[in-house]
Amino acid sequence: MKNKTDKITYIFIFIAIVLAFSSLTLLEKHYTSESFLYFHIARDFVFITICAVIIRYFIVKNDRSNLQNLEKTKNNNLEIRESKERYDIVAKATSDTIWDWKIKENEFTWNKGIQGVYGYKKDEVGNNSKWWFDRIHPEDSIRMSVKLYAFLEQKTQKWQDEYRFKCRDGSYRYVLDRGFLLFNEKGEPIRMIGAMQDITKRKEEEQRLKLLETVITNTKDAVVITDSDNSKYGIPGIVFVNQAFTNMSGYEYDSIISKSPMVFFGEKTDAAGLTSLIECISLKKECEIELIAYKKNGDAYWVQFSMVPVFNAEKEHTHWISIQRDVTERKMQEKEREQLINELTQNNKDLRQFSYITSHNLRAPLSNLIGLLQLLEEIPIENEELQQIMEGFSKSTYLLNETISDLGKVVIIRDNPSIEKQHITISDSIDNVMSQINIMISSNNLKIDYDIKAVEVYSNKAYFESILLNLLTNAIKYKSTERDLELHISTKEDEDYTVLRFSDNGMGIDLMKFRDKVFGLYQRFHNYPDSKGLGLYLVKSQMESMGGEIDIDSTVDKGTTFTIKFRKEN
């Protein structure tokens, strides 16, 4: 800059000298005096020098002023650039989208947040307020517009509102929009600058918390929230209870806040359970326990509650949440049930003892009676009436003996639930049973069809063959008189069971009437002379003692199918 100033000064001096010498040349023609000429030269030199100094001064002063202005402009530009960079960084950090609205010109300017947050491309962003309003959710648009223009009319500086703003992909995000209004010298609003912040996550969290609050407030279970400081009472102080807790305990919200739940416990509270609860709290472990607690009026009640620790984002323990329920009625029912079980257990013991007495102590007298009857059969009785009495007495004695024998079988099965089991070859057991009733099979022309897919069954051998024998003899006893007897025996396996199916074409059973009685003791459904109603009861008892299942499907005059499931070895 200094070189330029010197250059201008030198040019001025050169031009002034040229002009001075030109004027001297003209003066020489009119004035011949040398002194006069030297005077003019000296005067011009002084004048040129003074003018050069003055011009240089103003040029230098102007240059300095321009330099200062230039430096100031550079500094201002740098500050503006740094401010813009800071503003862009803050906008990114806060997910804010900055907008600038020149109200009279209706010019709208957006920062890059409209692209980064809402997905719009640069050439898709409009430059007027209509583009902004068109992307506000229809349900929010009218309300937001009315509030905004009312704000402009009131000429207040600060404005904010919440609404839903449409993204490029068509979805909507909740935004918090805040604006600042600028006025001209007449007090007219001319410009509005705002920041639109995405608060979708906050709104979702608010809705979730509102839903949780609704659940906590309206749930029938009592909810108690305590702080985490258990140094004073062992159980931290209460900071919140819901209405269900008040209904259960009688304590109002204001009367229980900041107190420890220890006030609910008393002399009937299990000390070991309470110690266990305090230990879990000290270890910050989740726990569930049942204790006797006391209501505000002093009534004792059973409460089931859980304590769950709550941690913040930094994994710091902040609170406990307790869900509580009055289980007094259930506890009373459990006590009654336990008493009933004890009574039933004692009754079963008494009945079993009675069964033993019946099946064992009566055998000796019955054996004596049967022996005496056999002796009497060898003595001829001429009196017909006495003969009939003796025959009836003999028949009744033999029936009583069979009944006691049957009861003995039932007692043996019921009294031996953990019976020994083994893997049995099904075909071998079927052959063994068939050989026992070979004459019965031949005399009744029984046709048997086999479909044996499962080779073995896990069962007690004596029970398994007893089951086969009972089902086979039942099929023969209750065959149809209108067709030849046919029997289909099949076996298969599934994941847990070996399944045995017996199907016959006999008389069938009316299950609409007798389904609940089919496997009952001494239940008879046909007028068969030798039927005692014991076989199916024994089959079911044997299956249950081995952990198996039995089911029946029957149609009158078409036949019966028994499905028997033997549980596999674990």
FIROGU-428242 format. One record per residue (C-alpha): x, y, z; residue number from 1. Coordinates in steps of 0.25 Angstrom, whole numbers, plus 5000, padded with zeros to 4 digits. Example, Ala and Ser with C-alpha at 12.3 -4.5 7.8 and 13.67 -1.06 7.14 Angstrom:
<sites>
     xx     yy     zz    nr
   5049   4982   5031     1
   5055   4996   5029     2
</sites>
This chain:
<sites>
     xx     yy     zz    nr
   5000   5000   5000     1
   5012   5009   5003     2
   5018   5007   4989     3
   5005   5011   4983     4
   5004   5024   4991     5
   5018   5028   4987     6
   5015   5025   4973     7
   5003   5034   4973     8
   5012   5045   4979     9
   5023   5044   4969    10
   5013   5044   4958    11
   5007   5057   4964    12
   5021   5063   4965    13
   5025   5059   4951    14
   5012   5065   4945    15
   5013   5078   4953    16
   5028   5080   4949    17
   5024   5078   4934    18
   5013   5088   4936    19
   5022   5097   4943    20
   5033   5097   4932    21
   5023   5098   4922    22
   5018   5111   4928    23
   5032   5116   4930    24
   5034   5114   4915    25
   5023   5123   4912    26
   5027   5133   4922    27
   5041   5134   4916    28
   5035   5140   4904    29
   5029   5152   4912    30
   5039   5154   4923    31
   5054   5154   4921    32
   5058   5157   4935    33
   5065   5145   4941    34
   5062   5148   4955    35
   5047   5148   4952    36
   5049   5135   4946    37
   5056   5129   4958    38
   5046   5134   4967    39
   5035   5127   4959    40
   5043   5114   4959    41
   5045   5115   4974    42
   5030   5118   4976    43
   5026   5107   4967    44
   5035   5097   4974    45
   5030   5101   4988    46
   5016   5100   4983    47
   5018   5087   4977    48
   5025   5081   4989    49
   5014   5086   4999    50
   5003   5081   4990    51
   5011   5067   4989    52
   5012   5066   5004    53
   4997   5070   5006    54
   4993   5060   4995    55
   5002   5049   5001    56
   4996   5052   5015    57
   4982   5050   5011    58
   4985   5038   5002    59
   4992   5031   5014    60
   4981   5035   5023    61
   4971   5029   5014    62
   4979   5017   5012    63
   4980   5015   5027    64
   4965   5016   5028    65
   4963   5007   5016    66
   4973   4997   5023    67
   4965   4998   5036    68
   4952   4996   5029    69
   4958   4984   5022    70
   4963   4978   5034    71
   4950   4980   5041    72
   4943   4974   5030    73
   4952   4962   5030    74
   4950   4961   5045    75
   4935   4962   5043    76
   4935   4952   5032    77
   4943   4942   5041    78
   4934   4944   5053    79
   4922   4942   5044    80
   4928   4929   5038    81
   4932   4924   5052    82
   4918   4928   5057    83
   4912   4920   5045    84
   4921   4908   5048    85
   4917   4908   5063    86
   4902   4910   5059    87
   4903   4898   5049    88
   4910   4890   5060    89
   4900   4893   5070    90
   4889   4890   5061    91
   4895   4877   5058    92
   4897   4874   5073    93
   4883   4878   5077    94
   4876   4872   5064    95
   4871   4886   5062    96
   4866   4891   5049    97
   4868   4906   5048    98
   4859   4914   5039    99
   4859   4929   5035   100
   4846   4935   5030   101
   4845   4949   5024   102
   4831   4952   5026   103
   4827   4963   5016   104
   4835   4956   5005   105
   4830   4943   5009   106
   4844   4937   5007   107
   4848   4925   5015   108
   4862   4920   5018   109
   4865   4906   5024   110
   4879   4901   5029   111
   4884   4887   5026   112
   4876   4881   5038   113
   4864   4880   5028   114
   4872   4870   5020   115
   4879   4863   5031   116
   4867   4861   5041   117
   4855   4861   5031   118
   4862   4855   5019   119
   4859   4865   5009   120
   4868   4868   4997   121
   4874   4882   4995   122
   4866   4884   4983   123
   4853   4879   4989   124
   4853   4890   5000   125
   4843   4901   4997   126
   4847   4916   5000   127
   4833   4921   5005   128
   4824   4919   5017   129
   4814   4910   5008   130
   4824   4899   5007   131
   4825   4899   5022   132
   4810   4899   5025   133
   4808   4889   5015   134
   4816   4879   5023   135
   4810   4881   5036   136
   4800   4869   5040   137
   4786   4872   5036   138
   4781   4870   5050   139
   4791   4881   5055   140
   4791   4891   5043   141
   4779   4899   5047   142
   4782   4900   5062   143
   4797   4904   5059   144
   4794   4914   5048   145
   4783   4921   5057   146
   4793   4922   5069   147
   4805   4927   5060   148
   4797   4938   5053   149
   4791   4942   5066   150
   4805   4943   5071   151
   4809   4952   5060   152
   4797   4961   5062   153
   4801   4962   5077   154
   4815   4966   5073   155
   4821   4958   5084   156
   4836   4954   5082   157
   4836   4939   5086   158
   4827   4928   5081   159
   4827   4913   5082   160
   4818   4901   5079   161
   4818   4886   5077   162
   4813   4879   5064   163
   4816   4868   5055   164
   4824   4871   5043   165
   4824   4862   5030   166
   4838   4855   5026   167
   4842   4852   5012   168
   4838   4838   5013   169
   4824   4842   5017   170
   4825   4839   5032   171
   4823   4850   5043   172
   4831   4854   5054   173
   4828   4862   5066   174
   4835   4875   5067   175
   4836   4887   5077   176
   4837   4900   5069   177
   4842   4912   5075   178
   4843   4926   5069   179
   4848   4940   5071   180
   4841   4952   5064   181
   4849   4964   5059   182
   4842   4978   5057   183
   4845   4990   5048   184
   4846   5004   5053   185
   4831   5005   5052   186
   4829   4993   5061   187
   4824   4984   5049   188
   4829   4970   5049   189
   4838   4968   5038   190
   4846   4955   5041   191
   4845   4943   5049   192
   4856   4933   5053   193
   4853   4920   5059   194
   4859   4906   5063   195
   4851   4893   5060   196
   4855   4882   5069   197
   4851   4867   5067   198
   4845   4862   5080   199
   4839   4849   5074   200
   4846   4841   5084   201
   4842   4850   5096   202
   4828   4849   5092   203
   4828   4834   5090   204
   4834   4833   5104   205
   4824   4843   5110   206
   4813   4834   5104   207
   4820   4821   5109   208
   4821   4828   5123   209
   4807   4832   5122   210
   4802   4818   5119   211
   4811   4813   5130   212
   4805   4823   5140   213
   4791   4819   5136   214
   4794   4804   5138   215
   4800   4807   5151   216
   4789   4816   5156   217
   4778   4807   5151   218
   4784   4793   5154   219
   4777   4785   5165   220
   4791   4781   5170   221
   4797   4790   5180   222
   4810   4798   5175   223
   4820   4803   5185   224
   4832   4811   5180   225
   4844   4814   5190   226
   4857   4821   5189   227
   4870   4813   5190   228
   4875   4817   5203   229
   4874   4806   5213   230
   4884   4811   5223   231
   4874   4815   5234   232
   4863   4805   5234   233
   4867   4793   5226   234
   4856   4795   5216   235
   4857   4809   5208   236
   4847   4820   5210   237
   4834   4821   5202   238
   4833   4831   5190   239
   4820   4826   5183   240
   4808   4818   5186   241
   4796   4816   5177   242
   4781   4815   5181   243
   4781   4800   5181   244
   4791   4801   5192   245
   4782   4810   5200   246
   4770   4801   5198   247
   4778   4789   5203   248
   4786   4795   5215   249
   4777   4807   5219   250
   4789   4816   5218   251
   4786   4829   5210   252
   4797   4835   5201   253
   4801   4847   5209   254
   4802   4839   5222   255
   4812   4828   5217   256
   4821   4836   5208   257
   4836   4836   5213   258
   4833   4825   5223   259
   4839   4811   5223   260
   4831   4799   5220   261
   4835   4794   5233   262
   4823   4801   5239   263
   4814   4790   5233   264
   4821   4778   5240   265
   4818   4773   5255   266
   4818   4762   5264   267
   4812   4752   5255   268
   4821   4755   5244   269
   4831   4744   5241   270
   4845   4749   5246   271
   4852   4739   5236   272
   4845   4744   5224   273
   4847   4759   5228   274
   4862   4756   5230   275
   4862   4750   5216   276
   4855   4762   5210   277
   4865   4772   5217   278
   4877   4763   5212   279
   4872   4763   5198   280
   4870   4778   5198   281
   4884   4780   5204   282
   4890   4771   5192   283
   4881   4779   5182   284
   4875   4766   5178   285
   4861   4763   5173   286
   4852   4756   5183   287
   4838   4751   5185   288
   4833   4747   5198   289
   4820   4745   5206   290
   4818   4751   5220   291
   4808   4755   5230   292
   4806   4771   5230   293
   4797   4780   5238   294
   4787   4790   5233   295
   4786   4804   5238   296
   4774   4799   5247   297
   4783   4788   5253   298
   4777   4776   5245   299
   4787   4766   5241   300
   4787   4761   5226   301
   4796   4752   5218   302
   4803   4760   5207   303
   4810   4755   5195   304
   4820   4765   5189   305
   4832   4765   5181   306
   4844   4776   5181   307
   4851   4779   5168   308
   4863   4788   5168   309
   4863   4800   5158   310
   4876   4805   5152   311
   4878   4818   5143   312
   4886   4819   5130   313
   4899   4819   5138   314
   4896   4806   5145   315
   4894   4813   5158   316
   4883   4808   5168   317
   4873   4818   5169   318
   4859   4812   5174   319
   4852   4799   5178   320
   4838   4796   5172   321
   4829   4786   5180   322
   4817   4780   5174   323
   4808   4775   5186   324
   4795   4767   5187   325
   4786   4763   5198   326
   4786   4747   5198   327
   4779   4745   5212   328
   4768   4738   5205   329
   4777   4729   5198   330
   4785   4726   5210   331
   4772   4722   5218   332
   4768   4713   5206   333
   4782   4707   5206   334
   4781   4705   5221   335
   4767   4698   5219   336
   4772   4690   5208   337
   4784   4685   5216   338
   4775   4682   5227   339
   4766   4674   5218   340
   4778   4667   5212   341
   4782   4663   5225   342
   4768   4658   5228   343
   4767   4650   5215   344
   4781   4644   5217   345
   4776   4639   5231   346
   4763   4634   5225   347
   4771   4627   5214   348
   4780   4621   5224   349
   4767   4616   5232   350
   4761   4611   5219   351
   4774   4604   5216   352
   4774   4598   5229   353
   4760   4594   5228   354
   4763   4587   5215   355
   4774   4580   5220   356
   4765   4575   5232   357
   4754   4571   5222   358
   4764   4564   5212   359
   4772   4557   5222   360
   4765   4556   5236   361
   4752   4550   5229   362
   4760   4540   5221   363
   4762   4530   5232   364
   4747   4530   5236   365
   4743   4529   5221   366
   4753   4518   5219   367
   4747   4510   5231   368
   4733   4513   5226   369
   4736   4508   5212   370
   4743   4495   5218   371
   4730   4493   5226   372
   4722   4494   5214   373
   4730   4484   5206   374
   4728   4475   5218   375
   4713   4477   5218   376
   4713   4474   5203   377
   4717   4460   5206   378
   4706   4458   5216   379
   4692   4455   5210   380
   4681   4464   5214   381
   4667   4458   5212   382
   4659   4471   5216   383
   4658   4479   5203   384
   4656   4492   5210   385
   4668   4490   5218   386
   4675   4486   5205   387
   4671   4499   5198   388
   4676   4507   5210   389
   4689   4500   5210   390
   4691   4503   5195   391
   4688   4518   5197   392
   4697   4519   5209   393
   4708   4512   5200   394
   4706   4521   5189   395
   4706   4534   5197   396
   4719   4529   5204   397
   4726   4526   5191   398
   4722   4540   5186   399
   4727   4547   5199   400
   4740   4540   5197   401
   4741   4545   5182   402
   4738   4559   5187   403
   4749   4559   5198   404
   4759   4553   5188   405
   4755   4564   5178   406
   4757   4575   5189   407
   4770   4569   5192   408
   4775   4571   5178   409
   4770   4585   5178   410
   4777   4588   5191   411
   4790   4582   5186   412
   4790   4591   5173   413
   4786   4604   5181   414
   4796   4601   5191   415
   4808   4599   5182   416
   4809   4612   5173   417
   4824   4610   5170   418
   4823   4597   5163   419
   4835   4591   5157   420
   4835   4592   5141   421
   4843   4586   5130   422
   4844   4585   5115   423
   4834   4574   5110   424
   4833   4568   5097   425
   4818   4570   5093   426
   4816   4558   5084   427
   4822   4548   5095   428
   4812   4554   5105   429
   4800   4553   5095   430
   4804   4538   5092   431
   4805   4535   5107   432
   4791   4541   5110   433
   4785   4534   5098   434
   4790   4520   5103   435
   4783   4523   5116   436
   4769   4525   5110   437
   4771   4516   5097   438
   4759   4508   5100   439
   4750   4520   5101   440
   4756   4526   5088   441
   4753   4513   5081   442
   4739   4511   5086   443
   4735   4525   5082   444
   4742   4525   5068   445
   4750   4538   5071   446
   4757   4544   5059   447
   4769   4553   5063   448
   4776   4563   5053   449
   4789   4568   5057   450
   4797   4581   5054   451
   4809   4581   5063   452
   4818   4593   5059   453
   4823   4595   5074   454
   4831   4583   5078   455
   4833   4586   5092   456
   4826   4592   5104   457
   4831   4598   5117   458
   4822   4592   5128   459
   4821   4582   5139   460
   4820   4569   5133   461
   4809   4563   5142   462
   4800   4576   5140   463
   4802   4576   5125   464
   4798   4562   5124   465
   4786   4564   5133   466
   4782   4576   5125   467
   4782   4567   5112   468
   4775   4556   5119   469
   4764   4565   5124   470
   4762   4572   5110   471
   4761   4559   5103   472
   4752   4552   5112   473
   4743   4565   5112   474
   4742   4564   5097   475
   4738   4550   5097   476
   4728   4552   5109   477
   4721   4563   5102   478
   4721   4558   5087   479
   4709   4561   5078   480
   4700   4549   5076   481
   4697   4554   5062   482
   4712   4553   5056   483
   4725   4545   5058   484
   4734   4552   5068   485
   4746   4559   5062   486
   4757   4566   5069   487
   4768   4576   5064   488
   4780   4578   5072   489
   4790   4589   5068   490
   4802   4596   5074   491
   4810   4608   5071   492
   4819   4618   5077   493
   4819   4633   5079   494
   4829   4643   5086   495
   4825   4639   5100   496
   4816   4627   5099   497
   4815   4613   5094   498
   4800   4612   5089   499
   4792   4599   5090   500
   4779   4598   5083   501
   4768   4587   5085   502
   4756   4588   5075   503
   4745   4578   5075   504
   4731   4577   5068   505
   4723   4573   5080   506
   4711   4579   5087   507
   4717   4592   5091   508
   4714   4602   5102   509
   4705   4614   5102   510
   4715   4624   5106   511
   4705   4636   5106   512
   4699   4629   5119   513
   4711   4621   5125   514
   4724   4629   5121   515
   4726   4633   5135   516
   4724   4619   5141   517
   4731   4611   5131   518
   4744   4609   5139   519
   4736   4609   5153   520
   4737   4598   5163   521
   4726   4587   5161   522
   4719   4595   5150   523
   4711   4586   5140   524
   4705   4590   5127   525
   4700   4576   5121   526
   4693   4565   5127   527
   4704   4555   5126   528
   4703   4544   5137   529
   4718   4544   5141   530
   4720   4559   5140   531
   4725   4565   5153   532
   4729   4579   5148   533
   4743   4578   5153   534
   4751   4576   5141   535
   4752   4590   5135   536
   4754   4596   5149   537
   4766   4587   5151   538
   4771   4591   5137   539
   4770   4606   5140   540
   4776   4604   5154   541
   4788   4597   5148   542
   4790   4607   5137   543
   4790   4619   5147   544
   4799   4612   5156   545
   4809   4611   5144   546
   4807   4626   5140   547
   4799   4622   5128   548
   4786   4625   5122   549
   4773   4618   5117   550
   4762   4623   5108   551
   4749   4616   5102   552
   4741   4619   5089   553
   4729   4610   5088   554
   4716   4610   5080   555
   4704   4601   5083   556
   4703   4589   5074   557
   4716   4593   5067   558
   4727   4590   5076   559
   4737   4596   5086   560
   4752   4601   5084   561
   4761   4603   5096   562
   4773   4612   5095   563
   4784   4609   5105   564
   4796   4618   5106   565
   4809   4612   5113   566
   4819   4623   5117   567
   4832   4621   5112   568
   4845   4620   5120   569
   4851   4633   5123   570
</sites>
